[in-house]
Amino acid sequence: MKKIIRIIMSCLLLGAGTFGAYFMYLFAPQFKAVQSIQSIAPDVYTMTYRGDYGFDAFLENGGATTDSAMAVYIGQFLTHGIIPMAEAEESSNEPFACSTLILPTDSGYVMGRNFDYEHHGQTMITRTFPKNGYASVATNSILFLGYGDSWQPAENPVMRMPAIAAIYVPLDGMNECGLCVADLIEVDGMPVHQSTGKTPITTVAAIRLILDHAANVDEAIALLQSYDLHSSMNAAHHFAISDATGKAVVVEYINHQMVVTPSMACTNHRLAMPTDTALLSPTIAPAIANAKARYQTLMQISDQPTADDLLMQSALQQVAFAGWTRWSIVFNPQQKTATYYFNADFITQPYTISLGDKSN
């Protein structure tokens, strides 16, 4: 990915000097997107993209079985095919510990999400308004794009162009219909690599697919069933999915087959066909025990007849990991807002992004 990014930037710089006005016209949506990048907190940025970012064409062209293969398509789209791309090395698995919870409120439902990751990195929050899909807000770790720990947006918009790749690697998000989705590592699961002849997509591509084209949980499940899923980072994942009606499920894959379990909460252990902890290795068993403890805490909170933002904040804080929780979110489908808290700090002023006003 790092090599691809360097090639992309060199190509864009060359093109800007060679093609002039035509180049600016060709890359107009991308330039507008990178010019919208703003810093809202230390190592946290926002970006808005309006128009076609090539995801539908990515699916029509056959999708990809790995994130590195998808990176090839990203590079080709960013450069409009000016130069060929080579696959980058696949990322290695790293320790995660995340949580989600759905709670009822007086006006509907909200979904809370902690993203817990051992390593520090930059966070990119993207708002996308595709031509043929739903508007959405999504969270992406720039660290996963191979930019390194010290990435910062340069003053030159051309040098910012590779940041658009964040659109393709969402880790959670909500669309304008109130459909919410989050990716969580499944500690006691196995990577999935389906091979039924359907178009292949990776875990992160599946999240982008759901955000762009699913209005509710049932549509999200149907979409996932229409593709062959391949695990990002070659790790086991499960999806927490909810919608504006309060329907909430966890989608898992056992022996490469999808299993859907209704649940108002999700952490990092498998919900369908729970694993016998006595059969697990000493290194995995503690992680499963921790995941189950967090899950029980969240399920007890979900029994409340009605909730508010303070209860959700308290719930996320109770299951946060000191030094690991990079961001916490409260998705509000009724208000079409996503309220962010960073580094388990629920006291400092939160940051709220709205999908209601599409003009900004």
C-alpha positions, -999 to +999 in steps of 0.1 A: +000+000+000+028+024+008+044+018-026+011+023-043+005+056-025+040+069-035+033+060-071-002+076-070+012+109-056+040+110-082+016+104-110-008+131-098+019+156-095+031+148-130-004+150-144-011+183-127+018+199-145+012+182-178-025+183-184-035+215-166-071+224-168-082+190-182-064+173-152-083+196-128-116+187-145-109+150-145-101+150-108-127+176-097-146+153-072-113+141-057-099+176-053-131+189-037-129+160-013-093+165-002-099+202+001-126+194+026-102+176+050-102+192+084-086+184+117-111+182+145-090+166+173-054+154+176-049+128+149-085+129+139-097+143+105-129+146+085-135+145+048-166+149+026-169+132-008-197+140-033-201+120-065-189+087-078-160+071-060-160+040-081-173+015-056-201+002-079-177-002-107-154-021-084-181-046-078-191-047-115-155-054-124-154-085-102-146-072-067-116-086-049-106-114-025-081-094-005-077-058+007-044-055-012-061-065-045-088-038-037-059-014-032-050-020-068-084-008-079-083+022-056-050+032-072-064+028-107-095+048-099-075+076-083-052+079-113-079+072-139-059+043-151-029+064-160-005+038-147-008+001-138-008-010-101+008-039-083-006-056-053+007-047-019+015-071+010-015-081+031-017-066+066-010-088+096-035-095+123-034-073+154-051-074+188-085-057+190-113-054+215-145-036+204-181-033+216-215-022+203-249-017+219-284-007+207-306+011+232-342+024+229-349+061+234-381+082+237-378+089+199-364+057+186-331+038+189-294+047+191-264+025+185-232+029+205-198+017+194-163+015+209-134+009+186-105-006+206-071-011+191-037-016+206-018+007+183-022+045+178-029+060+144-048+087+127-086+085+123-105+097+092-142+103+095-158+104+060-191+117+048-200+103+014-228+113-010-227+088-038-247+092-070-263+058-068-264+051-031-273+064+004-254+092+021-234+079+050-209+088+077-181+062+084-150+059+105-117+047+091-083+042+106-057+058+084-031+034+099-047+006+080-040+023+047-003+020+052+004+057+056+023+053+089+018+067+123+029+103+114+006+109+085-008+144+082-027+161+053-002+183+033-011+218+022-009+208-014-043+191-024-025+168-048-005+153-019-038+147+000-053+126-028-044+092-013-066+100+017-096+092-005-087+056-001-103+058+034-137+056+017-130+020+008-120+008+043-148+018+067-148+001+101-182+014+112-208+038+100-245+049+096-264+059+064-292+083+059-318+055+063-306+049+099-288+016+090-258+012+113-230-013+109-197-020+128-169-045+123-156-064+153-129-090+156-142-124+166-115-139+188-128-175+188-137-176+151-119-185+119-113-164+088-139-168+061-132-173+025-163-182+006-161-196-029-195-201-044-190-183-077-204-150-065-185-117-067-159-116-040-156-088-014-136-082+017-148-074+052-143-036+048-158-036+013-189-053+028-193-024+052-191+001+023-216-021+004-241-021+033-238+017+039-242+025+003-271+002-006-290-012+025-319+007+041-325-018+069-311-050+085-330-073+062-315-056+031-281-057+046-283-095+052-296-100+016-267-080+002-241-100+022-257-132+009-253-120-026-214-119-024-186-142-014-170-128+017-132-129+023-119-118+057-098-086+058-064-090+075-071-128+073-088-125+107-122-136+119-148-108+120-184-104+128-208-076+119-231-058+143-260-044+123-290-024+134-316-001+118-340+027+126-367+003+137-345-011+165-339-044+148-304-056+157-284-086+146-249-100+147-238-116+114-211-143+118-196-170+095-191-205+107-175-230+084-178-203+057-216-202+062-235-170+073-253-173+106-275-144+119-282-140+156-305-113+170-287-094+197-287-058+211-250-060+219-218-074+205-182-077+217-155-102+205-168-137+211-189-158+188-226-156+196-237-185+174-224-219+185-204-205+215-169-219+218-161-241+248-135-220+266-120-253+280-109-262+245-092-228+238-055-221+242-044-203+274-037-172+253-072-170+238-093-180+268-087-147+288-097-127+258-130-147+254-137-143+291-132-105+289-154-103+258-182-123+275-179-101+306-183-069+285-212-085+266-230-093+298-225-057+311-240-043+278-269-068+278-279-058+313-279-022+303-300-030+272-328-042+295-336-005+303-370+004+289-357+038+277-323+054+275-307+087+268-272+099+257-259+098+292-268+061+296-252+052+263-221+072+273-220+054+306-223+020+289-195+027+264-173+040+292-179+008+313-166-014+285-138+009+273-102-002+273-077+022+290-052+032+263-070+011+236-103+028+229-095+051+199-131+063+194-166+059+207-197+068+187-234+073+193-253+069+161-287+085+162-309+073+132-337+097+140-316+128+141-292+114+114-262+123+136-230+105+147-215+119+179-178+110+185-158+108+217-120+101+214-097+081+236-125+072+261-129+109+269-166+115+275-161+149+293-144+170+267-167+185+241-178+157+217-179+161+179-211+156+161-215+150+123-249+154+107-263+137+075-294+159+076-280+189+058-265+176+026-254+210+014-226+213+039 
